[in-house]
């Protein structure tokens, strides 16, 4: 009997050592993702033993059972989590029966249950309180960075992430051959990308030390290189993957606009760069010592487009939309995606029945992803999702479902930084299929382009007939290549196929 099987016990078999405090968690736990890990790690800190009860198969409606793993499979998934001491399958029992026997010291529920009790939960909370225990509502600590590198060595982390990726593919019944077939079909897709053009300049420096006059790091410039970034690199990724890609953006009357045009021409991306004399082309400088970024300087204007520029952008969108299967909005909130531009895209997408995909990046500026209504796919970060909902304490699962409901998005990919992302796919019978895909690069060189490369792979995949889960698996591989390159260097379909094959065979 292995350690996982040894954790799963019947209620009658469970024995608690005298003096130990017992913490109880409860749920379906159909697909384990980082939100569950946070929740269970928090619960484990509240007592000596953590017991997790698994809702039995009998609790599902017949229409739901085909989408859920069996109670024994779900129990095994929870038992594999290090923080969990024991797992009990409820079977046909209810939560109250379990609590009467266990008499938990602490009962931990997700934050969302604090104000949204169903009957079973309400009765369970009252019983715990009656027995002298306490109920805590908490989703676990939210982190936007990871400390894993402080605790584990890189080869072991890589092996674990690869294992998680393979398990995700197995869960979704995705095979390598079909993913490679999907990539081969990328050439059949056509996409319009619209958004903010950015020129990213990387300045390689040599660290000289600290200034004698003030506590300031002194560096010497060694070399510089400029890359087309922002929405432009998304379009370049899409083209490099084989898609027939068009690009519309707004730039200033300056040398940086020429750099963007040259980069787009190099990859044969059809483009219209509308000139706006009231703003410069957005320009960001990153200073690096070796591969470590020291700091970033941005030169930009964030005001709305002048009326005549906005009108020209709208005209170009209407022309280009007749030739594409999907429209991808890559909004860095620097002014290109105005309310009228967004309204035009939404109307065209509905009229022509084409995909519309949205990504909004507001790491250093103000934006709200919930403005993307009725999209086929939106790709927010966890932070952006929480900002849009004003939700800081709720679990990831609640946040994702609430955002889907508020935006009426068909699908969501929620990006979790070093923890990868979770794909939420609405199926025809109103069931939401979800799957966590890990970040496959455990020691990235430059994470700045991870989201852009993922977005491109997802968009090209959907427009060429892939399912969201197929596109997500491919996107995880795509991002793992992009973060190993300094600067915005497009990933080709050949590189992508090779990467998926390496992952499959653990090379």
N, C-alpha and C positions, 0 to 999 in steps of 0.2 A: 504493500500500500504506500503510495507516494505522499508527500507532504500536503499536496492539494486535496487529494481524496481524504486524507486524515482530518482535514479541517471541516469537512461536510458531515454533519451528524443529525440524527433524528432528535426531536425534542425530548424524547424519553431517555436518550443516551447522554444528554448534556449534563455535565457536572461542573460546578463552579467551586474553586478552592475557597475555603473559609476565610473571610476577611477581605477577599477581592471585590472591588467595585465593578459592576457590569454596565457597559454602555451598549445600547441597542440602536441599530439603524434598520430601516426597512425600505423595500422598493422592488421594482420589476428587474432592473439592471439587465436590460436586454443587450445593449451595446455599451461596453465600458469605454469611457473617454476621460480626458483630464479633469473634467468637472466632477466626476465621481471620485477620482483619486483625491482631489482637494477636500471634498466632503468627508470622505472616510478617514483621511489623515487627521483632519480636525477632530472628528469623533474619537479617534484612538487616543488623543491627548486628554480626554475628559475622564478617563478611568483606567482600571487595570486590565480589563479584557473587553475587546470589541466583538460583539456578536451581530451578524447581519442576517436578517430574515428575508427570504426570497418569496415573493408572491407566487402561489401555485398556478399551474396551467389552468385549473378550473376557474380562475378568476377572469380569464380572457373570454370575450365573446367569440363565437365560432369564426366570425369574419376576421378577427384580429389574429387568430392563432397561426395562420400561414405566414405572418410577418415576424413572428417571435420564435426565439429559440426555446427549447424545452426547459423545464424547471431545473433539470440536472445539468444541462449545458450552461444555463445562466448562473447556477450555483458555483460551477467550476470556474467560471470567469471571475466571480467575486473572490473565491478562495485563492486565486492566484495573486491577489493583492497583498503585499507584505504586511500592511497595517491590520488586516483582518485576522482575528484569532479563530473564530468559528463561524460556520454558515449553517443556517437551519432552513430547510424548505418547508413552507407552510402547508403545501398540499391543499387539502380541502378545509383546513383550519382557517380561522380568521385571526387578525392581529390581537384582539382582546384575549383570546384563549392563550396565545403565546405569552403575553404580558402577565397574565395571572400566574403562570408557571415560573417565568424567569424573574419577575419582580426587579426590573432593571433600576439601577441607581440613577442613570441618565438615559433619556430617550432623545436622540438627535434627529431632527427633521430639516429638510431644506428650508431656506429662508422664505420661500414663496408660500409655504404652508402656514405661516404665521397668521395670514389674513384670509386664506382660501382653504379652510378645512372642508374635506368631504366628511361624510358621516362616519366612516371607519376610522379616520384619523382623529376626529373630535372625540369619539368614544375612547380611543386608545390614550389620548392625552389626559382625559379625565381620570382614567383608571391609574395611570402612572402617578398622577398627583395624589390620588386617594391612597396609594400604597406608600407614599412618602418619598417618591422619586421626583426628579425634575425634568422638564422638557426644554431643550434648547433648539432654537431655530437658527441654523447657520449653514452656509454653502461652502465653508472653507475659505482660506485666504486667497485673494485674487492677486496673481503675480504677472507682470508683463515682461519679466526676464527670468532667467533660470540660473540656479547655483549648481547645476549638475556637474559642471567641470571642476568644482571644488571637491567633489565627493567620489568621482569615478574616473577611471582611465579611459582614454578615447577609444581604443580598440574594443573594449567591452561595451561602451555606449553605442558604438557603430553596430556591433553585432545585435544588441538589444533592439535598436531602432529598425534594423533590417528585419528582424523577427516580427516586430509589431506590424511592419508594412505588409509582410507576407500573410500574416494572420488577417489583416484588414482585407486583403485581396481574396483570401479564402472565404471569409465571412460573406463577401459580396459576390462570390462565385466568379471571380475575374481570373482569367488565365493569361499567361504571357503572350501566347500566340494571338489572342484576340486583341490585346492592347497594341501589339505591333501592327495588326491589321488596321486598327483605328488610326494609327499614325500614318499608314500608307494612304488612307482616305483623306488626310488633311488637304491634299492638293485639290480636292473637289469642293473645298469651302471658299466662301467669299465674305469679306468682313470690312465694315467701315469703322475705323477708330477715330474718335473725336475727343479732344481734351487739351490740356495745357502742355505746351512745349517747354522743356527745360534743358539748358546746357549745363552739364555737370563737368566741372574742371577738377581734376585730381592733381595735387601738388605733392610730389615726393620730396621729403625733407630729411636732413641729417640732424639729429639732436645734438646740440652743442653743450647743453647744460642749463643752469639757472643764471639769470642775470644778477650781477653784483649790486645793481641799484635797486631792484625790486624783485619780489617773488614771482618772476615771470619765466616761463620756459623759453629758451632761445633755440631757434632752428635755422638751418641754412637750406634754401631751396636748391634742389638737385635737378628736377625735371618736371614738366607739366604735360598733361594731355586732356583734351576735351572730348566729351561724349554727348551724343543726343540722348536726353533722358525724358522723364515725365511720360506723357502719353505717346511721345515719339518712339521710345524704345519698346513700348507695348506693340505698336504697329510693326516695328522692325522684327521683333520676336515672331509675330504672326506670319510675316512674310518669309522669314528664315525657316519656319516650320512647314512651308509649302502653300500656305493660304494665299489667295488672290486678295491682297489687302489694299485698301484706300485709307488715306489719312487727311483729316481736316483739323487745322489749328490756327491760332493767332500768334503772331510774332511782332517784334519791333523792327524798326528800320535800322539794323545794326549788323555788325560782323557775326554775332552769335546766331542770327537768323540764317546767315550764309552757311555756318557750320552745320546747322540742323538740316538744311536743304541738301548739302553735300552728303551727309550721312544717309539720308533717305534715298537719294539718287543711287548711292553705292549698292543698296540692296534692291533697287528697282521698285520701291514703294511709291505707288501713285499718290500724289499729295497736292493739297492746296493749302498754302500758308498765307492767310489773310494778314495784310500789314496794318498795324495800328500804331500811328505816330505818337499816340499819347502814352505809350508804355515801352520799356525796353523788353527784349526777350529775357525771360527769367533765367538767371545765371546763379549757380551755386558753386562755391569753391570749397573743396575738402582738402585739408592739410593732413598728410600721413607721414608717420615715421615707421619704416618697414611697412607692415600692413595695418598698423594701429592708427585709427583716425584721431587726430588731436582736437580738431574743432571744425566747424563749418561756417561759412559766411555766405549770405544770400543777398542778391540784388534783384529787386522785383517791384512791381506795382500790382496791387490787388483790387483795383477799382473795376466796376462793371464796364462792359464793352460800350463804346460809343454806338449810337443808334445805327449809323451807316455800316459800321463793321459788323454789328450783330445781324443786320439784314443780309449782308453778303454771306456770312456763315450759314444762315438759314437757307439761302438759295443753293449754296453748294451741297448742303445736306440733302435737300430734295432731289438734286440731280444724282448724287452718288447712291442714294437709297434704292434707286431703281435697278441697281446692278449687284446688290449684295443680299446674303441670307441673314445677316445679323449686324446690329449696330452695338458697338462697345463704347461706353462712356468711361473715360479715365480722367476723373475730376480731381485736380489738386487744389481746387478752391482758389485759384488765382484769377478768376473772372470769365473764363471762356464759356463755362456751362451756366448761362443765364437762365432765369425762369422761362423765357420765351424759347430759347434753344431746347431746353428740356421738354417743354410742352410740344414743340414741333416733332422731336424724336419720338415721343410717346404716341402721338397721333399717327405718324407714318408707320410705326411698328405695328400698331393695331390695324390700320387700314390694309397694309401689305402682308400682314401675318408673318412677320420676320422676328427673329430673336432680338431681344434687347437686354443687354448685360451692363451692370453698373458697378463701378468701383470708385470710392471716394476716399482720399487720403488727407487726413487732417491732423497729422502728428504735430505740426508746428503752426497750424492756422485753424480757424473756426469753420466747422462744417457739420452737416447733419445728414447721415446716410438715409434717414427715413423720408427724404424728399424723393427718393426713387420709388415711385408707386407702380405696381402691376408689372414689374420686370420679370423676365424669365430667370434671371440670376443676379443676386447682389453679393459682393465679396468684402464685407467689412472685417476689420479687426475686432477683437473682443472689446478693446477700449472704445472704439468708434460706436459699437453696438450699445454699450452701456451709456455713453454720452447721449445717443439718440433717444434712449428710453428713460434717462434719468435714473438708471438702476445700478446701484453700486454694491449691494449685498446679496442679490439673488444669484442662484446658480446659473451656470452656462446654459443648461438645457432650457430653463425658464426664459433667459434672455433671448436665445435663438428663436424659440416659439413665439414669444411676444413680438419680436421684430418681424417675423414672417407674417403675423397677423396684422400688424400695424401698416406694413408696406404692401401687403397682399402679394408678396414675392412668391413665385413658383418654387424657387430653390434658393438656398443660402449656403455659401461657404464662409464659415467663420474662422478667421486666421488667429492662431494662438501663439505666434512667435516661435520660440524654440520647441514648443509642444506640438508644432505642426498645425493642422486645421481639422475642423469637423465639417463634413458635407451633409446638408439636410435636403432631401429630395422628396417633393410631394408626389405621391403616386395617385393613380386614377381613382382609388377607392377611399380617398381622404386620409390615407395613412402616410405618415412622414417617415421615410427611411433615412437613417442617419448612420454615419460611419466616421470614425476618427482615423486620419492618416498622419503618421508621425513625420517630423522633419528628418530627412534622411542624411543630412550633412551635420555631423556632430561637432565639427570645428570649422565653421565657415570663415572664408577670407573677407567677404564683403556682403553683408546681409541686405544692403540697400535695394538690390534688384530682385529679391525673392518674391515679393508680392506681384511685381510687374510680370515676371516670367510665368508665375502660376496663373495669373489672369489671362495671359495670352494662350496658354495651353488649354485652359478651361473653355475659353471662347471659341477657339478653332475646333476643339473637340466637339462641342455641342453643335456648331454649325456644319460639321461634317458627318453628323449622325450618331455620335457616341452618346451613351447615357451619362448622367452626371457622375456616377460612380466610376465609370471607365475614364472619363476626362479627369477626375480627381486623382486617380492612381497615376495617370500619365503626368498630371501637373506636379505631383510630389516628386517624381523623377526629374522633371524640368527644373524645378526650383533648386534641387540639390546640385545641379550643374551650374546654374547661374551664380550661386553664392560662393563658388570656388574661383570666380573670376573677379578681378578688381576692375570696377567700372562697368558701364552698360554695354556688354558685348552680347549680341544676339545668339541664341542657342539654335542650332540647326536640327532638322529632323533626324539626321544621321547620328549626331551626338546623343539625341534623346533615345533612339532605339538602342544604341550601344549601352547607355546607362541602365536602361531597364533590364537588359540581358545580364549585365554585371550584377545587379541587385538580385536577380533571380538565382544566380549561381554563386552568390556571396563572394564575388571577386573584389 
